Amino acid sequence: MFYPSIAPLQAGFLPLGEGHEMYWEECGNAKGLPILFLHGGPGAGCSEMSRRFFNPQKFRVILFDQRGCGRSKCADPLLGLTLENLVRDIEALRIKLGIEKWTLFGGSWGTTLALAYASLHAHRVQGLILRGVFTSTKAELAWLYQEGGAARVFPKEWQEFKANTSKLSDPGAIVVDFSDWRSVLKAHLLHLQGKSDAKRDAASLNWAQWEQSVMSVAGLPRVTQSDVDRSFNMALISCHMFLSDPWLSDESRWSQFEYLMDKPCHIVQGQFDLVTPMHTAYALHQSLPKSQLTVAREAGHASGDAALAQALIKTLDEW
């Protein structure tokens, strides 16, 4: 199903200032159609598997680890970490590589980043392929991180998440209101930035286990202590950005998509995606008369779900 493993044609680090150096790589055909891979999270990164969605004979694939993520270097992962700066980082990478226009291929948080970049640099965007559409609105965050949303579909896993979250708090230190996603995120961020290594690790793994529980229709392995570093980065950056990023707090940014009206856009969505449910992808599709929507009927949110991966690769091959 996936294309064979390939090595980068070139790779390097792009200085961004504020102690950040962003890792990037170019794969496939140097004369092929330029396409930018935007990873999820926020706080994840690219991997060898990220390259394997693309026909290496047809695409010039650009991948990068967002500032503070993956192989990118930083003195402080949260320093200058805003959606606005991430958009600037993408544009700096485009200029460095001398690309006139490129296609954006974003998944989950990567769709937020793709839409944000396109809103400011539409003339640099050839088109968009979006998977697991997420626009970082309050309603979407409430669905995932408070009572009444995904918690109703995964009650056992939510109760485990609640119990572990409550265990983190010292008596009298903080009372978590599980009917308010902000309270849940603030409780985790308190320990992720605290002095206790044990509570930092516990908060990281608790966050990661809840997200892992709702990710795939096939089910994913439980997170373990060996996952703590990756889990910490995801939890820290997600909580920080969702609570404090000024662009994300301005939902009017996502209410109109005039800048995409003349762009080809193909949305690929798992029918049973319970991280970023179908209604967001469908609403975006309805806003864009020229867009296409492919529904992977037996898939959830994880791009590795077989039906979703197959639909993504088919879309790219036809692109």
C-alpha positions as CSV (number, residue, x, y, z in Angstrom):
1,M,0.0,0.0,0.0
2,F,2.7,2.5,1.0
3,Y,5.5,3.4,-1.3
4,P,8.9,1.9,-0.5
5,S,11.2,3.6,2.0
6,I,13.4,6.4,0.5
7,A,16.3,8.5,1.8
8,P,16.3,12.3,1.6
9,L,17.9,13.9,-1.4
10,Q,19.1,16.6,0.9
11,A,18.4,17.8,4.5
12,G,19.5,20.5,6.8
13,F,18.6,23.0,9.5
14,L,17.1,26.4,8.9
15,P,17.9,29.1,11.5
16,L,14.8,30.8,12.7
17,G,16.1,33.0,15.5
18,E,15.3,32.8,19.2
19,G,17.4,29.7,19.5
20,H,15.4,27.7,17.0
21,E,16.8,25.7,14.1
22,M,14.2,23.9,12.0
23,Y,15.0,20.5,10.6
24,W,13.9,20.0,6.9
25,E,14.4,17.4,4.2
26,E,13.7,17.0,0.5
27,C,12.7,13.6,-0.9
28,G,11.6,12.0,-4.2
29,N,12.1,13.7,-7.6
30,A,13.9,17.1,-7.4
31,K,12.0,18.0,-10.6
32,G,8.7,16.7,-9.5
33,L,5.5,18.5,-8.2
34,P,6.5,20.3,-5.0
35,I,4.4,19.2,-2.1
36,L,4.8,20.2,1.6
37,F,4.0,17.7,4.4
38,L,2.6,19.3,7.5
39,H,2.7,17.0,10.5
40,G,0.2,16.8,13.3
41,G,0.2,17.6,17.0
42,P,0.9,20.3,17.7
43,G,4.2,18.9,19.0
44,A,4.7,15.7,16.9
45,G,7.1,15.5,14.0
46,C,7.9,13.7,10.7
47,S,9.1,10.2,10.4
48,E,10.4,7.8,7.7
49,M,6.8,6.7,7.2
50,S,5.8,10.3,6.4
51,R,7.7,10.0,3.1
52,R,5.9,6.9,2.0
53,F,2.6,8.4,1.0
54,F,4.1,9.9,-2.1
55,N,5.2,8.5,-5.4
56,P,8.9,9.3,-5.4
57,Q,9.0,9.5,-9.2
58,K,6.3,12.2,-9.3
59,F,6.6,14.4,-6.2
60,R,9.3,16.7,-4.8
61,V,8.4,16.1,-1.2
62,I,9.4,18.7,1.4
63,L,9.1,17.6,5.1
64,F,10.1,19.5,8.2
65,D,9.7,19.3,12.0
66,Q,7.9,22.4,13.3
67,R,9.9,24.6,15.7
68,G,10.2,22.8,19.0
69,C,9.4,19.4,17.5
70,G,11.2,16.3,16.4
71,R,14.7,16.8,15.1
72,S,14.4,20.6,15.2
73,K,16.8,22.2,17.7
74,C,15.7,24.7,20.3
75,A,16.8,26.3,23.5
76,D,13.2,26.5,24.7
77,P,10.5,24.7,22.7
78,L,7.9,27.3,23.7
79,L,9.9,30.4,22.9
80,G,8.3,32.1,20.0
81,L,5.9,29.2,19.5
82,T,2.9,30.7,17.8
83,L,0.8,29.8,14.8
84,E,1.8,33.1,13.2
85,N,5.5,32.2,13.6
86,L,4.9,28.7,12.3
87,V,3.4,30.2,9.1
88,R,6.5,32.5,8.9
89,D,8.7,29.4,9.2
90,I,7.0,27.7,6.3
91,E,7.4,30.8,4.1
92,A,11.1,31.0,5.0
93,L,11.5,27.4,4.0
94,R,9.8,28.0,0.7
95,I,12.1,30.9,0.0
96,K,15.2,28.9,0.9
97,L,14.3,26.1,-1.4
98,G,13.3,28.4,-4.3
99,I,9.8,27.0,-4.7
100,E,7.4,29.3,-6.5
101,K,4.2,27.4,-5.6
102,W,3.5,24.1,-3.7
103,T,0.7,21.8,-2.7
104,L,0.0,21.6,1.0
105,F,-0.6,18.1,2.5
106,G,-1.7,18.5,6.1
107,G,-3.2,16.1,8.6
108,S,-5.0,16.9,11.9
109,W,-3.1,19.9,13.4
110,G,-1.4,20.1,10.0
111,T,-4.7,21.1,8.5
112,T,-4.9,24.1,10.9
113,L,-1.4,25.0,9.8
114,A,-2.2,24.5,6.1
115,L,-5.3,26.8,6.3
116,A,-3.4,29.4,8.3
117,Y,-0.6,29.5,5.7
118,A,-3.0,29.6,2.8
119,S,-4.9,32.5,4.4
120,L,-1.7,34.7,4.2
121,H,0.1,33.2,1.2
122,A,-2.7,32.0,-1.1
123,H,-0.6,33.0,-4.2
124,R,2.0,30.4,-3.2
125,V,-0.5,27.6,-2.8
126,Q,-1.1,25.3,-5.8
127,G,-3.8,23.3,-3.9
128,L,-4.5,21.5,-0.6
129,I,-4.9,17.9,0.4
130,L,-6.3,17.7,4.0
131,R,-6.8,14.7,6.3
132,G,-8.6,14.7,9.6
133,V,-9.7,18.3,9.3
134,F,-9.1,20.3,12.5
135,T,-9.4,24.1,12.8
136,S,-8.6,24.4,16.5
137,T,-11.9,26.1,17.5
138,K,-13.2,26.0,21.0
139,A,-15.9,23.5,20.0
140,E,-13.4,21.1,18.6
141,L,-11.2,21.4,21.7
142,A,-14.2,20.9,24.0
143,W,-15.2,17.7,22.0
144,L,-11.8,16.1,22.8
145,Y,-10.9,17.5,26.2
146,Q,-14.0,17.8,28.3
147,E,-17.1,15.8,29.3
148,G,-19.8,15.3,26.7
149,G,-17.7,14.7,23.5
150,A,-15.4,11.9,22.8
151,A,-15.7,11.0,26.5
152,R,-19.2,9.6,25.8
153,V,-17.8,7.3,23.1
154,F,-14.9,6.1,25.2
155,P,-16.3,6.3,28.8
156,K,-13.9,3.8,30.3
157,E,-10.8,5.5,28.9
158,W,-12.2,8.9,29.9
159,Q,-12.7,7.8,33.5
160,E,-9.1,6.6,33.5
161,F,-7.9,9.9,32.1
162,K,-10.0,11.8,34.8
163,A,-8.7,9.6,37.6
164,N,-5.1,10.1,36.6
165,T,-5.5,13.8,36.1
166,S,-7.0,14.1,39.6
167,K,-4.1,12.2,41.0
168,L,-1.7,14.7,39.6
169,S,-3.0,17.6,41.7
170,D,-1.7,18.3,45.2
171,P,-4.5,18.8,47.8
172,G,-5.6,22.4,47.5
173,A,-3.4,23.2,44.6
174,I,-5.9,23.0,41.8
175,V,-9.4,21.7,41.3
176,V,-9.9,20.4,37.8
177,D,-13.3,21.1,36.2
178,F,-13.8,18.3,33.6
179,S,-16.7,20.2,32.1
180,D,-14.2,22.9,30.9
181,W,-11.4,21.9,28.5
182,R,-9.4,24.9,29.6
183,S,-9.3,23.6,33.2
184,V,-8.1,20.2,32.0
185,L,-5.4,21.7,29.8
186,K,-4.2,24.1,32.6
187,A,-4.0,21.2,35.1
188,H,-1.7,19.3,32.7
189,L,0.4,22.4,31.8
190,L,1.0,23.1,35.5
191,H,2.8,19.8,35.9
192,L,4.4,19.8,32.5
193,Q,6.2,23.0,33.5
194,G,6.6,22.1,37.1
195,K,9.7,21.0,39.0
196,S,8.6,17.4,39.7
197,D,10.0,15.0,37.2
198,A,7.6,12.3,38.4
199,K,4.5,14.5,37.9
200,R,5.8,15.8,34.6
201,D,6.1,12.3,33.3
202,A,2.7,11.3,34.7
203,A,1.0,14.2,33.0
204,S,2.8,13.5,29.7
205,L,1.8,9.8,29.7
206,N,-1.8,10.5,30.9
207,W,-2.3,13.0,28.0
208,A,-0.8,10.7,25.5
209,Q,-2.8,7.7,26.6
210,W,-6.1,9.5,26.2
211,E,-5.2,10.6,22.7
212,Q,-4.0,7.2,21.8
213,S,-7.2,5.7,23.1
214,V,-9.4,7.6,20.6
215,M,-7.0,7.6,17.6
216,S,-7.6,4.5,15.6
217,V,-10.5,2.1,14.8
218,A,-8.0,-0.8,15.1
219,G,-6.8,0.3,18.5
220,L,-3.2,1.3,19.3
221,P,-0.8,0.0,22.0
222,R,-0.8,1.6,25.4
223,V,1.8,4.2,25.9
224,T,4.7,3.2,28.2
225,Q,7.5,4.9,30.0
226,S,9.6,4.6,26.9
227,D,7.2,7.0,25.2
228,V,7.6,9.7,27.8
229,D,9.9,12.1,25.9
230,R,7.7,12.2,22.8
231,S,4.6,12.3,24.9
232,F,6.0,15.3,26.9
233,N,6.6,17.3,23.8
234,M,3.2,16.7,22.4
235,A,1.4,17.5,25.7
236,L,3.5,20.6,26.5
237,I,3.2,22.2,23.0
238,S,-0.5,21.3,22.6
239,C,-1.5,22.7,26.0
240,H,0.5,25.8,25.5
241,M,-0.8,26.6,22.0
242,F,-4.4,25.7,22.6
243,L,-4.5,27.9,25.8
244,S,-2.5,30.9,24.7
245,D,-2.1,31.3,21.0
246,P,-3.7,34.6,19.8
247,W,-4.5,33.3,16.3
248,L,-6.4,30.3,17.7
249,S,-8.4,32.4,20.0
250,D,-9.7,34.4,17.0
251,E,-12.2,32.1,15.5
252,S,-13.3,34.5,12.8
253,R,-10.1,33.4,11.1
254,W,-11.7,30.1,10.3
255,S,-15.2,31.2,9.5
256,Q,-14.6,32.3,5.9
257,F,-12.4,30.6,3.3
258,E,-12.5,33.0,0.4
259,Y,-8.8,32.6,-0.1
260,L,-9.4,28.9,-1.1
261,M,-12.3,29.5,-3.5
262,D,-10.0,29.1,-6.6
263,K,-7.8,26.4,-5.2
264,P,-8.2,22.7,-5.7
265,C,-8.8,21.1,-2.4
266,H,-9.3,17.4,-1.6
267,I,-10.4,16.4,1.9
268,V,-9.9,12.8,3.1
269,Q,-11.7,11.9,6.3
270,G,-12.1,8.8,8.3
271,Q,-15.9,8.1,8.9
272,F,-15.2,7.2,12.5
273,D,-12.6,9.8,13.3
274,L,-13.3,10.7,16.9
275,V,-10.4,13.1,17.4
276,T,-11.5,15.4,14.6
277,P,-15.1,14.3,13.8
278,M,-16.6,14.3,10.3
279,H,-18.8,17.4,10.8
280,T,-15.8,19.7,10.6
281,A,-14.5,18.2,7.4
282,Y,-18.0,18.3,5.9
283,A,-18.5,21.9,6.9
284,L,-15.2,22.9,5.2
285,H,-16.3,20.9,2.1
286,Q,-19.6,22.7,2.0
287,S,-17.8,26.1,2.2
288,L,-15.7,25.2,-0.8
289,P,-17.9,24.5,-3.9
290,K,-14.9,23.2,-5.8
291,S,-13.6,20.9,-3.1
292,Q,-13.8,17.1,-3.1
293,L,-14.5,14.9,0.0
294,T,-13.4,11.3,0.2
295,V,-14.8,9.4,3.2
296,A,-12.8,6.4,4.4
297,R,-15.7,4.3,5.7
298,E,-13.6,2.0,7.9
299,A,-11.1,4.4,9.4
300,G,-10.6,6.7,12.4
301,H,-8.1,9.5,12.8
302,A,-4.8,7.7,12.5
303,S,-3.3,8.0,9.0
304,G,-2.0,4.5,9.4
305,D,-5.6,3.1,9.5
306,A,-5.6,1.0,6.3
307,A,-8.7,2.5,4.7
308,L,-7.5,6.0,5.4
309,A,-4.0,5.4,4.2
310,Q,-5.3,3.8,1.0
311,A,-7.6,6.8,0.3
312,L,-4.7,9.3,0.9
313,I,-2.4,7.5,-1.4
314,K,-5.1,7.2,-4.1
315,T,-5.8,10.9,-3.8
316,L,-2.1,11.8,-4.1
317,D,-1.7,9.4,-7.1
318,E,-4.6,11.2,-8.9
319,W,-3.3,14.6,-7.9
